[in-house]
Amino acid sequence: MNSRDIAMDEHRAAQLRKHLADQLEEGGHLRSPEWRSAVETVPRHEFARTFFRRSDSPKGTLWTPVIPGQDDVNEWLEEVYTDQTLVTQLDGHLYPDDVDGPVRGDPTSSSTLPSLVVRMLEDLDPQDGDRVLLVGVGAGLTLCLLSERLGSRQVSGVEFDEGATIRARAALTAAGYEPTLINGDGLLGHEADAPYDRLIATCSVRTIPAAWLEQVRLGGTILTTVSGWLYGSGLVSLTVGDGGTASGPFLPGTVSFMIARPQAAPPLHNVSSLLDDPAADERPTRYGPEILSDWTPQFVAQLAVPGAQYLGMSRDGGPMLDHLIDLGQKSFATLVPDGDGGFHVRQGGPARLWDAVEEAIDTWKQAGSPPQTAFGLTVTSDDQRVWLGAPDGPSWSLPA
């Protein structure tokens, strides 16, 4: 039986939506009556008819398919209307109805955490009559909420993954909405429906795409997560200016999305020869690997080395070590415990990656170790710079 053929208690679903809206409002995520009405109206269950449930074990993460039958539909419905992300696709192609039991894989599409979705929609703050472009449709819930709030004619969405696009369109139709939804590269926007008053992305980007700046009107808003290959993320709200320019602050809170697939990191294959560089040098560090897992320091470190990727790897039966590797610059930094609770760093290649990281962390600490709300982003025709404190303060260029 197809999961859409399962009968359910629509009255119970409405009760669960109201309960979820209550939770989101109490948590400070849902702040306006317009978005509360949308949350109470849009049937999230249409966008998560099947999903993967995560379980962790000493052998790694497993994903169990959740496909409701008539006997467990109420249990499934209650899980759908909790404040959690529901993973709907693994590895860019695998769906719950493709497997018979738990599998390994990396999430590539989901129905995002409702508290995060509504918080971003509140931050976007579209007004009646606004035209909005959503980049990264995923399962389709965000596009549906926008359609409920503004009307389907005012909303367009772009999804890179063909399978996710097909499923999102089916869910939108089942829920009774018909926004424009295309399968394509969201970094190129959707020129046919431009100009937009607002653009929101539910994938992260390394740099702000030129097409977004061209397709959002002067004075319009771009709300997106800026991230990178170290997965240091920050949510920024930009106001679009003349000639491909924009500027704005990073917003409070922790927001993390998958990187837009065209900007994803290249695979780290055959790095042993790079790490064996006989010309590498070693010195004591001022900071250890803990800065790569703490929210704001991780973001700052990424600004300093935007082409670097993290790799945790042991070699020749030795201990697990932390490596930063920049394939483009053929450079690396390896953190090695010194036996006394500190670390040494071994660096090779033309770029001294850990030197750059420590310099950036020093700058942040000298400013008082502020949260991400102290940072902003300025986009010009020839550069995109994240600054600290003020536009003329310390700054770092995003990758071209």
Beta strands, then each sheet from edge to edge (+ up, - down):
strand 1: 51-57
strand 2: 60-66
strand 3: 86-90
strand 4: 107-111
strand 5: 132-135
strand 6: 155-159
strand 7: 180-183
strand 8: 196-205
strand 9: 216-226
strand 10: 234-240
strand 11: 246-249
strand 12: 281-284
strand 13: 309-313
strand 14: 321-326
strand 15: 331-337
strand 16: 343-348
strand 17: 375-379
strand 18: 384-388
strand 19: 395-397
sheet 1: 1+ 2-
sheet 2: 3+ 4-
sheet 3: 7+ 6+ 5+ 8+ 9+ 10- 11+ 17- 18+ 19-
sheet 4: 12+ 16- 15+ 14- 13+
end
